[in-house]
Amino acid sequence: MNCNRCKGSNVGGIIQQTKEYVRLFHPRVDDWEEHFRLSEDGRITGRTKEGTVTVDVLAMNLPHLMNRRRILIEMGLW
């Protein structure tokens, strides 16, 4: 999976605007809806610092990933 390759051994990342180090979203502890927003075009954006840095570090908005999400949304599967 692409996200796992992007994550590597990272447990956090830098928020570009503030240069602040922030931990990544933890799927077993954190609530997805609290940290992320999904738009109709398949783009995921962060609602929190953790969400924002996770989207960036995991490269969650590569064109092919956004296209897959958009199709799933159109089919009512997401």
N, C-alpha and C positions, 0 to 999 in steps of 0.2 A: 504494500500500500504506500502511496506517495507520501502521505502525512508522516508515517513512521520513518521513512528515509530522511525527510526534512527535519524531523525532531532530533534524531540521533540521540546524543546523551544530554541534550539541552533540557533544563528544568525551568528555564525562564528566558527572557529576552529583553531588549531595550526598546522602550517607547521612543520612536524617532523624534517627536516634537519636544519631549521633556528630557530625553537622555536618561530616563529613570529605568532601573532594572526591575522587572516585574515577573513573578512566577507565571508559568503556563496554567491554563485551565486544567483541572483534574477531573476527568469524567466520572470517577467513583465517589467524589466528594462534592463537586460543584454542580449546580443546576444549569443545564444548557440554555434554557429560556432567559435566565438571569444575565448570562454573559454574552449571548449572541442574538443577532437578528438576521432572518433570511428574507431577502427581497424576491419578488416575482421573477427577476431575471437570473436567479440562482446565486447571487452574490451574498456572502456572509459578512456581516460587519460586527465589530465588537461593541457591546453595550458598556463594558467595564474595561479597566486597564488589562485585566487578565485575558478577557476576550480579544481585545485589540492586539495584544502581543502574540496571542496564540494564532490568530488569523495570519499574521505576518510570518512568524517562525515556521508554521506548518504549510505555508503557501496554499491556503485554502481556496483562493480565488483564481487559480489557473483557469484559462479558458475552457479546457475540456471538462474540468470539474464543475464549473458553473453551468455548462451546457447540460451535463447529466442531471444536475439538480433541477434546472429549468424544465427538462422533459418530465422528471418525476412529479414536479409541481403541476404541470399541465395535465398529467394522467391522474392526478388526485392521490398519488402515492406518497406525497410528502406534505 
